[in-house]
Amino acid sequence: MNRLIALDWLRGLVMVLMALDHASIFYNPGRLALDSATTYTAGVPLPPEQFLTRWLTHLCAPTFVFLAGTVLALSIHQRVARADPPQHIDRDLLIRGAAVASFDLVFAPLIGGKWVLQVMFAIGASMVLMVALRRVCDAWLLLLALGWFLGGEWLATHNWEPSQRDPPVGLAVLMAVYYSPHLVILYPVLPWLAVMLSGWVFGRYLSKKGASPQNYPVRLLVLLGVVLVWIYIVVRAANGYGNMGLLRDDEGWVQWLHVSKYPPSLSFITIELGLMALICVVLMVLERYIKPSRNNLLVVFGQTPLFFYFLHFSLLALSKGVLGVGGAGGLAWAYGAAGIVLTILYPFCRWYRNYKFANPQSLARYL
């Protein structure tokens, strides 16, 4: 199966947005981090320009994790078709998952002075669990994912109050968030595993169809996107279950969009995956009419997501330490820094992409 460029475009787009969000951490002292009932107090102002920038970047994590599951399914389908031994597939998946999860465990303390379990930890842990879960039929995996999306809040809040900052660590690793001077858990495993399972099932569907630009499941994605957005509207309008305790203060558009990312609520998941599906439709249609260049910026970043993630985060942290300008500036600085980082990283990511494709059995396959 040839590469599905629409998926590379989509992943490249969220990598660009991710660079903006992380540049905002280092260069925008007004950055909002109130997308959780744990950190938000009702009535606290949410400046529209800061809020909108943060909200746009909400697309990153759900799309990143969903596509990780999709690409994983496509890759394993190809390996099974080549008759690769199952134990070799499991070994590579285990090594890659452990390597990805270790980023937050190893590099986060070097950058911020404490352990912060973020999206890399959730992706890596989910990959490790996929060693066993990949053997479960797609229907059951989809039911598991849907079951968490619909019932995960009940299970989480039955054991934890969303305003509580320091639940038991084991509980936080699985389904809650945790804040302490030495450890922060923002991405619990189970909610994000559900997102990866959804992506895996979608990837399996594409594999079985032999997906190509001519037979992309455009109608299915349009239907899925519209249904998910409507579920979001209903859940947000009800202003109760499904919002993980982060309820609307008023009828303003900011409060309608102010949903819980930490941990992800049903309203967060539905709006982000719904928008992802609709954006994916646009990109799939474009691929039919536009001959994509393999060196297009979004394609290059989309084909080197983990390498890009490690490099851009390290570069931003280095600029803070070496230049001594971290926390300076404002929103404009964040946009400018993101643009500079993207410009610097493009040739490195292009080189790495070419090396990885030319050496499929090298260690580069794990990144």
C-alpha positions in Angstrom: 0.0 0.0 0.0 1.4 3.4 -1.0 1.5 6.2 1.5 -1.7 8.0 2.1 -0.6 11.6 1.7 -3.8 13.1 3.2 -2.8 11.5 6.5 0.7 12.9 6.2 -0.7 16.3 5.5 -3.0 16.0 8.5 -0.3 14.9 10.8 2.0 17.6 9.5 -0.6 20.2 10.2 -0.9 19.2 13.8 2.8 19.2 14.2 2.9 22.8 13.1 0.1 23.6 15.6 2.0 21.7 18.3 5.1 23.8 17.6 3.0 26.9 18.2 1.6 25.6 21.5 5.0 24.6 22.8 6.6 27.9 21.6 3.9 29.6 23.6 5.1 27.7 26.8 8.5 29.3 26.5 7.8 32.7 24.9 4.2 33.7 26.0 3.8 34.4 29.7 0.1 35.0 29.1 -0.4 31.4 27.8 -3.6 29.8 29.2 -3.4 26.4 30.8 -6.9 26.3 32.3 -8.4 23.5 30.3 -9.2 21.4 33.3 -11.5 21.5 36.3 -8.4 21.0 38.3 -6.8 24.3 37.2 -9.8 26.5 36.3 -11.8 28.5 38.8 -15.2 29.7 37.6 -15.2 33.4 36.7 -11.5 33.6 35.9 -11.1 35.7 32.7 -10.1 33.9 29.5 -8.7 36.5 27.1 -10.1 35.7 23.6 -6.8 36.0 21.7 -4.9 33.8 24.1 -7.8 31.4 24.4 -8.3 31.0 20.7 -4.6 30.2 20.1 -4.7 27.6 22.9 -8.0 26.1 21.6 -6.7 25.8 18.0 -3.8 23.7 19.4 -6.2 21.3 21.1 -6.5 19.5 17.8 -2.9 18.3 18.2 -3.0 15.6 20.8 -6.2 13.7 19.8 -5.2 13.8 16.1 -1.6 12.8 17.0 -2.7 9.8 19.0 -5.5 8.8 16.6 -3.1 8.8 13.7 -0.5 6.9 15.7 -3.1 4.1 16.0 -4.0 4.4 12.3 -0.4 4.3 11.0 0.4 1.5 13.4 -2.5 -0.6 12.0 -1.4 0.1 8.4 2.2 -0.8 9.2 1.4 -4.0 11.0 -1.0 -5.0 8.2 1.9 -4.7 5.8 4.3 -6.7 8.0 1.7 -9.5 8.4 1.2 -9.5 4.6 5.0 -10.0 4.3 4.8 -12.9 6.7 7.0 -11.3 9.3 7.1 -13.4 12.5 4.6 -12.2 15.1 7.3 -12.2 17.8 9.3 -9.8 15.7 6.4 -7.5 15.3 5.7 -7.6 19.0 9.4 -7.0 19.8 9.6 -3.9 17.6 6.3 -2.6 18.9 7.4 -3.1 22.5 10.8 -1.4 21.9 9.2 1.5 20.1 6.5 2.0 22.7 9.1 2.0 25.6 11.3 4.4 23.7 8.5 6.8 23.0 7.2 6.7 26.6 10.7 7.2 27.9 10.9 10.7 26.4 8.8 12.2 29.1 10.5 10.2 31.8 14.1 11.1 30.7 13.9 14.5 29.0 11.2 16.3 30.9 13.2 16.5 34.1 16.2 17.9 32.2 14.0 20.6 30.7 11.7 21.5 33.5 13.3 20.0 36.6 10.4 17.5 37.3 8.7 14.6 35.7 5.8 15.5 33.5 3.9 12.7 31.9 2.5 14.1 28.6 1.4 12.9 25.2 4.6 10.9 24.5 4.1 8.8 27.7 0.4 8.2 26.7 1.4 7.1 23.2 4.3 4.9 24.3 2.2 3.2 27.0 -0.6 2.7 24.5 1.8 1.1 22.0 3.1 -1.3 24.6 -0.5 -2.3 25.4 -1.2 -2.8 21.7 1.2 -5.7 21.7 -1.6 -7.7 23.3 -4.6 -5.7 22.1 -3.7 -6.0 18.4 -4.9 -9.6 18.6 -8.4 -8.6 19.7 -11.0 -8.3 16.9 -11.7 -4.8 15.7 -15.3 -4.7 16.8 -14.4 -5.4 20.4 -11.6 -2.8 20.3 -14.1 -0.2 19.0 -16.6 -1.1 21.7 -13.8 -0.7 24.3 -13.0 2.8 22.9 -16.6 3.9 22.8 -17.2 2.4 26.2 -14.5 4.6 27.6 -15.6 7.7 25.8 -19.2 7.3 27.1 -18.4 5.8 30.6 -14.9 6.9 31.4 -16.0 10.0 33.2 -18.3 8.0 35.5 -15.5 5.6 36.3 -12.9 8.4 36.8 -15.1 10.7 39.0 -16.4 7.7 41.0 -12.8 7.4 42.3 -11.6 11.0 42.0 -12.9 14.6 42.3 -11.8 16.6 39.2 -10.8 19.6 41.3 -8.4 17.3 43.3 -4.8 18.0 42.4 -3.1 15.0 44.0 -5.1 11.8 43.8 -3.3 8.4 44.2 -0.5 8.3 41.6 -1.6 4.9 40.3 -5.1 6.3 39.7 -3.8 9.4 38.0 -1.6 7.3 35.6 -4.7 5.4 34.5 -7.5 8.0 34.4 -6.9 11.3 36.3 -4.5 14.2 36.5 -1.9 14.9 39.2 0.1 17.9 40.3 3.0 18.0 42.8 6.4 19.8 42.9 8.2 16.8 41.4 5.6 15.0 39.3 2.8 16.2 37.0 0.6 13.7 35.2 -1.4 15.3 32.4 -2.1 12.4 30.0 -3.5 9.4 31.8 -3.2 6.2 29.9 -6.8 4.9 29.5 -8.5 7.9 27.9 -5.7 8.2 25.3 -5.6 4.4 24.8 -9.2 4.7 23.7 -8.2 7.3 21.1 -5.4 5.1 19.8 -7.8 2.2 19.6 -10.2 4.3 17.5 -7.3 5.2 15.2 -6.3 1.5 15.0 -9.8 0.4 14.0 -9.8 3.2 11.3 -6.4 2.0 10.1 -7.6 -1.6 9.9 -10.6 -0.4 7.9 -8.4 1.4 5.5 -6.2 -1.7 5.2 -9.1 -4.0 4.3 -10.3 -1.5 1.7 -6.9 -1.1 0.2 -7.4 2.6 0.6 -6.1 5.0 -2.1 -7.0 8.6 -3.0 -9.6 7.2 -5.4 -11.5 5.2 -2.7 -10.9 7.2 0.5 -13.9 6.8 2.9 -15.0 10.4 2.5 -18.7 9.9 3.1 -18.0 7.9 6.2 -15.7 10.6 7.6 -18.2 13.4 6.8 -20.9 11.4 8.7 -18.6 10.7 11.6 -17.5 14.3 11.8 -21.0 15.7 11.8 -22.3 13.2 14.3 -19.4 13.9 16.7 -19.8 17.7 16.5 -23.5 17.3 17.3 -22.7 15.1 20.3 -20.4 17.8 21.4 -23.1 20.4 21.1 -25.6 18.3 23.0 -23.2 17.5 25.8 -22.0 21.1 26.1 -25.5 22.4 26.1 -26.6 20.0 28.8 -23.7 21.4 30.9 -23.4 18.3 33.1 -22.1 14.8 32.5 -19.5 14.5 29.7 -17.6 17.7 30.6 -15.4 16.3 33.3 -16.5 19.0 35.8 -15.5 21.9 33.5 -18.9 23.5 33.0 -19.9 26.6 31.1 -20.0 29.8 33.2 -22.2 31.6 30.6 -23.5 31.4 27.1 -20.5 33.1 25.5 -18.6 31.4 22.7 -15.4 31.1 24.8 -17.3 29.1 27.5 -18.8 26.9 24.9 -15.3 26.0 23.6 -13.7 25.8 27.0 -13.6 22.0 27.5 -11.6 19.7 29.6 -8.4 18.4 28.0 -6.9 17.2 31.3 -8.2 14.6 31.5 -10.1 14.5 28.1 -13.8 14.8 28.5 -16.5 13.5 26.2 -17.1 17.0 24.9 -13.3 17.5 24.2 -13.0 14.1 22.4 -16.1 14.6 20.2 -15.3 18.2 19.1 -11.6 17.4 18.4 -12.1 14.1 16.6 -15.1 15.5 14.8 -13.1 18.4 13.5 -10.2 16.1 12.7 -12.5 13.9 10.6 -13.9 16.9 8.6 -10.4 18.4 8.1 -9.3 14.9 6.9 -12.1 14.9 4.4 -10.9 18.2 2.9 -7.3 16.9 2.6 -8.5 13.6 1.1 -10.4 15.5 -1.6 -7.4 17.8 -2.2 -5.2 14.8 -2.7 -7.4 13.7 -5.6 -6.8 16.9 -7.5 -3.4 18.1 -6.4 -0.3 16.1 -7.1 1.4 16.2 -3.7 5.1 17.0 -3.5 7.1 14.6 -1.3 9.0 17.6 0.0 6.0 19.7 0.9 6.5 21.1 4.4 3.4 19.4 5.9 4.3 16.1 4.2 7.9 16.1 5.6 6.8 16.9 9.1 3.9 14.4 8.9 6.4 11.7 7.9 8.8 12.4 10.8 6.4 13.1 13.7 8.4 11.6 16.6 11.7 13.0 15.3 10.1 16.4 14.9 8.6 16.2 18.4 11.9 15.5 20.1 13.8 18.0 18.1 11.4 21.0 18.3 10.9 20.6 22.0 14.7 20.4 22.6 15.3 23.4 20.4 12.8 25.5 22.2 14.2 24.5 25.6 17.7 25.2 24.4 16.7 28.7 23.2 15.3 29.4 26.6 18.5 28.4 28.4 21.1 29.8 26.0 19.4 33.0 24.9 17.9 33.7 28.3 14.7 35.0 26.8 12.3 32.3 28.0 9.0 33.7 29.3 9.6 37.0 27.5 7.5 38.6 24.9 3.9 37.5 24.4 1.6 35.9 21.8 3.4 37.4 18.9 6.7 36.1 20.1 5.2 32.6 20.3 4.1 32.7 16.7 7.5 34.1 15.6 9.4 31.5 17.6 7.3 28.7 16.1 8.0 30.0 12.6 11.7 30.1 13.3 11.7 26.6 14.7 9.7 25.2 11.7 12.2 26.8 9.3 15.2 25.4 11.2 13.7 21.9 11.5 12.5 21.4 7.9 15.9 20.4 6.4 16.7 18.2 9.3 13.3 16.4 9.1 13.7 16.1 5.3 17.1 14.5 5.7 15.9 12.2 8.5 12.8 11.1 6.4 15.0 10.2 3.4 17.4 8.3 5.7 14.6 6.4 7.4 13.0 5.4 4.1 16.4 4.4 2.6 17.3 2.3 5.7 14.0 0.6 6.8 15.8 -1.8 9.2 17.9 0.8 11.0 17.3 2.0 14.5 15.5 5.0 12.8 12.4 2.9 12.4 11.7 3.2 16.1 11.5 7.1 15.9 
